[in-house]
Amino acid sequence: MLPKRENIVECYDVENVRPINERPEHRIEGGAAIRRFEVLNDKRHILAKDSDDNIALYDVLKVPMIYLYDTALFKVVGRHAKDVNEQ
C-alpha cells in the first residue's frame, strides 16, 4: 500500500512565497475580444459583438468582415442583417 500524501500547502510556507518575476517580460497587445455572436438564418453570416461594443457582420465562407456597426442594439442589427441577406 502506498503512503498517504500530505497536503502540498502544509509542506510549504505559503505566506512568504514571492513570484520569481515582479513584472511580465513581454506583453502581447490584441484587439477587442468577441463577447457575443449570432449565426444568421442563412448559416453563412455571423454577427459578433466585441468588448468595445462594436457589432460586425462576417461572411463565414469568405472570412472578411462585411460591415461594422457602431454601438447599436444587437437584436435590431440582427434583424437588419437578415433583411439584407434575404434580398
PEHU-V795600 format. One record per run of one state. SS is the DSSP state (hx for helix, st for strand, lp for the rest). FROM is the first residue (numbers start at 1). LEN is the number of residues. If there is no record, write none. Layout:
<<SS:FROM:LEN> <SS:FROM:LEN>>
This chain:
<<lp:1:7> <hx:8:4> <lp:12:2> <hx:14:3> <lp:17:17> <st:34:6> <lp:40:5> <st:45:6> <lp:51:3> <st:54:6> <lp:60:5> <st:65:6> <lp:71:3> <hx:74:13> <lp:87:1>>
